[in-house]
Amino acid sequence: MKLAEQVIAGDRLALARMLSLVENDTPQGRSELDELFPHTGRAHLVGITGAPGTGKSSLVNQLAYAFRHPIDGSSPLRVAVIAVDPSSPFSGGALLGDRVRMRDLVGDPGVFIRSMASRGALGGLARNTAAVAQVFDAAGFEIILIETVGAGQGEVDIARLAHTTIVVEAPGLGDDIQAIKAGILEIADILVINKADRPGVEQTERALRAMLELAKPERIVMHHGRLAVLSYQEEENEAARVWKPFIMKTIALRGEGVQELAQAVREHGEHLRRNGEWQRRELERLDAELQGLVQAELVARWRERVPEETYQSILQQVIKRTISPYQAVVKLLEK
Amino acid sequence: MKLAEQVIAGDRLALARMLSLVENDTPQGRSELDELFPHTGRAHLVGITGAPGTGKSSLVNQLAYAFRHPIDGSSPLRVAVIAVDPSSPFSGGALLGDRVRMRDLVGDPGVFIRSMASRGALGGLARNTAAVAQVFDAAGFEIILIETVGAGQGEVDIARLAHTTIVVEAPGLGDDIQAIKAGILEIADILVINKADRPGVEQTERALRAMLELAKPERIVMHHGRLAVLSYQEEENEAARVWKPFIMKTIALRGEGVQELAQAVREHGEHLRRNGEWQRRELERLDAELQGLVQAELVARWRERVPEETYQSILQQVIKRTISPYQAVVKLLEK
C-alpha cells in the first residue's frame, strides 16, 4: 500500500513519516501530498495565538482534551496539534517544555501532536504548516489546533490558514502591550483571557472590550485578503453573516472555562458553514498558499538559471557602490 | 537642482519628499534612490528591538538625545529615527503615541524622525526600511536608529539590516517570556534592561546572564547568513574579532544609563570597523536586500505574464480538489 493510502487508512507510523517528508519539503513529500490533497477540506483549523506568558500552550492542551471528552453530549472529535515555534529563528530548536504537561493526552489514538521548529524564512514556515495541516486533514483529524508564539505578521499568516482564530491574553503582562493588541484583535474570532484568577483581570477585560469597540468589526470585512469598509446598504446584507468577536475567561491550569471555549469553537465553525464564510476563508487560504508556492518556485528556478559567481560579482558591484540594488536586479534578471 | 542632489545638500523638505517616494516604492523613488546610492555606506545603523512594555520607544528617544548631546567630549552626531510599527498589519495605522514624548528633540535640525506603518508583507516592510535607511545615510545622518516592535522573524530582519542590534528587556513581563528570548538573544550585540528601578530587576538580569552563557556566542559566528560553529583552530583566529554581548541597565524615563549606552554603541561601531566585521555585515545586508528585491521583481513580472482569469480558474481547480497546490504551481509556471 502506498504511504498516502496508509495515512488515509489511519496508520500512525505512516502519518509520522509523511509529516517528516512534508515538513522537510522533500520531492517525495510533495508527490505524496498531491495524493492526499483530494481527501482534504473537512478539518476545522483553529489558530491559537498570543504573547509569551499567556499560558497559551496549557490552554491548547486542555482544549485538545475538551474536544476529546465533551460534556455537552456531542461526539468526541479527533484532534491534531501543530505547535509552531518561531522562538529561535537561528538555532531552529523548538522549546518543548510545555509539551510534557500533556500527560492526559498521551496514549489517546484520537490525538496527534506535532512540534515544528522554525526553519529559515517565515514564509517557508507558513507554507510548511499549511502542508502539515493538509496531512492531518486527509488523515481524518477533525480539529487541527495550530499554536504559535509571537506577534505581528505571524498572526496574520495564521488567520489566513485557520477557520477560527483564538487570541489569548493574560492579566498583568505590561501596560503598553496595547500597541501590539490593536493588530492582533483584528484577526480574533474569540478572545480568551487566560489565567483569569490573577489580579488585574477586570482591567485586562476593560481594555480588550474598549479595543473591540474601536475595531468595529461589523463595518469591516475581509475582501480578497484586504480589509474593506462597507457601505450602509452592503452593511445590512452583511449583518447576517458577521461574527462578533467576544471575550471568554479561562484558567487553563485548572481546566476552567475550557469546555465552554471548545463549544464556542464548534459554534464558530457552524456559523462559518451556515453563511458561506467557510468557503470564503477556504478560498483565501488556498489563494495565499498558492501565491506563496509560486513565489518560492520562481525564486528556486531563477537560482538554477543564474550561476553563483554571476550573482556574487554583481553583488560586489553593489557593495562598491558602482551600481544600485535596483540596477543590480535589472542585470540579474536579464541573465 | 534634482531631488537627490537637494537631499544630499541637506534640504529637509526634499528629504521628506524623498522618503515618501521611497517608502511607497514608486518608480520615481527607485530612480532617485539609484542617484543617492553611491553616497551611502557611511551611516551606523542601530536596531532597537524588544517586546511591548519594555519602554523601548522612550529609550530610543533618549538615545537620540544622547547622541546629540554627548557628555564624553565626542562630537554630536546627526541622528535619524525610523520607527517601524508592524502592530496593525491590516489597518496599516501606526500608533504614534510615544512620539509625542520627544519634545526634547523637536526643532533640532540634526534629528529626523520617520514612522513607518506596516503595509502588507513583512518582506516588503524590511525592503522599504532598507531603502529609507539608505536615504538617511546619503543625507548625511551618522546614526540611524531603527526601532521595531514584535518578536521572531522581524528581529532577524533587523539584525540583517543593522550594524548594531540592541535588545531591550524589562523586569516583570511574565515568566515564560524566556521562550521568545532564546531566539532574540542570539542577535543581540547589547542587551539593555530598561525600567531598571522596577522590582524583579535582579531576577531578569540573572535570567539573561544564564541565557547568554548558554548561547556561547564566542563559538558561533554568522557565515553567509547562517550560523556556523567554529572548529577549535578557527576559534583562536576568531577570538580577536568576536564581540561578547553584555548587559546594561537603563531607566529611560529619567535618562539614566543612556549616555553610557550611546557610548557602547559607538564602541561597537569602532570594534566592527577595526576587524573587518563592518564590511562583513555590510555584505550580508546588501546580499539580503538584493535577494529580496529579486524575489519581489520575479513575482511582479510573473503577475504581468499570467492573466488574472487564468490564475483564478486554476485556483478554482485547487478549491474543488481537482488538482493539488503543487500541480497548480506547475500549470501556472508553464504559462
Chai-1 contact restraints between the chains, C-beta under 6 A:
chainA,res_idxA,chainB,res_idxB,connection_type,confidence,min_distance_angstrom,max_distance_angstrom,comment,restraint_id
A,R30,B,Y326,contact,1.0,0.0,6.0,A-B,restraint_1
A,D34,B,S324,contact,1.0,0.0,6.0,A-B,restraint_2
A,D34,B,Y326,contact,1.0,0.0,6.0,A-B,restraint_3
A,F37,B,S324,contact,1.0,0.0,6.0,A-B,restraint_4
A,P38,B,R321,contact,1.0,0.0,6.0,A-B,restraint_5
A,P52,B,D176,contact,1.0,0.0,6.0,A-B,restraint_6
A,P52,B,I177,contact,1.0,0.0,6.0,A-B,restraint_7
A,P52,B,A179,contact,1.0,0.0,6.0,A-B,restraint_8
A,P52,B,I180,contact,1.0,0.0,6.0,A-B,restraint_9
A,G53,B,G174,contact,1.0,0.0,6.0,A-B,restraint_10
A,G53,B,D176,contact,1.0,0.0,6.0,A-B,restraint_11
A,G53,B,I177,contact,1.0,0.0,6.0,A-B,restraint_12
A,P86,B,G152,contact,1.0,0.0,6.0,A-B,restraint_13
A,S87,B,A179,contact,1.0,0.0,6.0,A-B,restraint_14
A,S87,B,I180,contact,1.0,0.0,6.0,A-B,restraint_15
A,S87,B,A182,contact,1.0,0.0,6.0,A-B,restraint_16
A,S87,B,G183,contact,1.0,0.0,6.0,A-B,restraint_17
A,S88,B,A182,contact,1.0,0.0,6.0,A-B,restraint_18
A,S88,B,G183,contact,1.0,0.0,6.0,A-B,restraint_19
A,P89,B,V156,contact,1.0,0.0,6.0,A-B,restraint_20
A,P89,B,G183,contact,1.0,0.0,6.0,A-B,restraint_21
A,F90,B,E186,contact,1.0,0.0,6.0,A-B,restraint_22
A,F90,B,L227,contact,1.0,0.0,6.0,A-B,restraint_23
A,L95,B,A179,contact,1.0,0.0,6.0,A-B,restraint_24
A,L122,B,Q153,contact,1.0,0.0,6.0,A-B,restraint_25
A,G150,B,A151,contact,1.0,0.0,6.0,A-B,restraint_26
A,G150,B,G152,contact,1.0,0.0,6.0,A-B,restraint_27
A,A151,B,G150,contact,1.0,0.0,6.0,A-B,restraint_28
A,A151,B,A151,contact,1.0,0.0,6.0,A-B,restraint_29
A,G152,B,P86,contact,1.0,0.0,6.0,A-B,restraint_30
A,G152,B,G150,contact,1.0,0.0,6.0,A-B,restraint_31
A,Q153,B,L122,contact,1.0,0.0,6.0,A-B,restraint_32
A,V156,B,P89,contact,1.0,0.0,6.0,A-B,restraint_33
A,L173,B,G174,contact,1.0,0.0,6.0,A-B,restraint_34
A,G174,B,G53,contact,1.0,0.0,6.0,A-B,restraint_35
A,G174,B,L173,contact,1.0,0.0,6.0,A-B,restraint_36
A,D176,B,P52,contact,1.0,0.0,6.0,A-B,restraint_37
A,D176,B,G53,contact,1.0,0.0,6.0,A-B,restraint_38
A,I177,B,P52,contact,1.0,0.0,6.0,A-B,restraint_39
A,I177,B,G53,contact,1.0,0.0,6.0,A-B,restraint_40
A,A179,B,P52,contact,1.0,0.0,6.0,A-B,restraint_41
A,A179,B,S87,contact,1.0,0.0,6.0,A-B,restraint_42
A,A179,B,L95,contact,1.0,0.0,6.0,A-B,restraint_43
A,I180,B,P52,contact,1.0,0.0,6.0,A-B,restraint_44
A,I180,B,S87,contact,1.0,0.0,6.0,A-B,restraint_45
A,A182,B,S87,contact,1.0,0.0,6.0,A-B,restraint_46
A,A182,B,S88,contact,1.0,0.0,6.0,A-B,restraint_47
A,G183,B,S87,contact,1.0,0.0,6.0,A-B,restraint_48
A,G183,B,S88,contact,1.0,0.0,6.0,A-B,restraint_49
A,G183,B,P89,contact,1.0,0.0,6.0,A-B,restraint_50
A,E186,B,F90,contact,1.0,0.0,6.0,A-B,restraint_51
A,L227,B,F90,contact,1.0,0.0,6.0,A-B,restraint_52
A,L286,B,V318,contact,1.0,0.0,6.0,A-B,restraint_53
A,L286,B,I319,contact,1.0,0.0,6.0,A-B,restraint_54
A,D287,B,L315,contact,1.0,0.0,6.0,A-B,restraint_55
A,E289,B,P325,contact,1.0,0.0,6.0,A-B,restraint_56
A,L290,B,P325,contact,1.0,0.0,6.0,A-B,restraint_57
A,L290,B,A328,contact,1.0,0.0,6.0,A-B,restraint_58
A,L293,B,P325,contact,1.0,0.0,6.0,A-B,restraint_59
A,L293,B,V329,contact,1.0,0.0,6.0,A-B,restraint_60
A,V294,B,V329,contact,1.0,0.0,6.0,A-B,restraint_61
A,V294,B,L332,contact,1.0,0.0,6.0,A-B,restraint_62
A,Q295,B,V299,contact,1.0,0.0,6.0,A-B,restraint_63
A,E297,B,V329,contact,1.0,0.0,6.0,A-B,restraint_64
A,L298,B,L298,contact,1.0,0.0,6.0,A-B,restraint_65
A,L298,B,W302,contact,1.0,0.0,6.0,A-B,restraint_66
A,V299,B,Q295,contact,1.0,0.0,6.0,A-B,restraint_67
A,W302,B,L298,contact,1.0,0.0,6.0,A-B,restraint_68
A,L315,B,D287,contact,1.0,0.0,6.0,A-B,restraint_69
A,V318,B,L286,contact,1.0,0.0,6.0,A-B,restraint_70
A,I319,B,L286,contact,1.0,0.0,6.0,A-B,restraint_71
A,R321,B,P38,contact,1.0,0.0,6.0,A-B,restraint_72
A,S324,B,D34,contact,1.0,0.0,6.0,A-B,restraint_73
A,S324,B,F37,contact,1.0,0.0,6.0,A-B,restraint_74
A,P325,B,E289,contact,1.0,0.0,6.0,A-B,restraint_75
A,P325,B,L290,contact,1.0,0.0,6.0,A-B,restraint_76
A,P325,B,L293,contact,1.0,0.0,6.0,A-B,restraint_77
A,Y326,B,R30,contact,1.0,0.0,6.0,A-B,restraint_78
A,Y326,B,D34,contact,1.0,0.0,6.0,A-B,restraint_79
A,A328,B,L290,contact,1.0,0.0,6.0,A-B,restraint_80
A,V329,B,L293,contact,1.0,0.0,6.0,A-B,restraint_81
A,V329,B,V294,contact,1.0,0.0,6.0,A-B,restraint_82
A,V329,B,E297,contact,1.0,0.0,6.0,A-B,restraint_83
A,L332,B,V294,contact,1.0,0.0,6.0,A-B,restraint_84
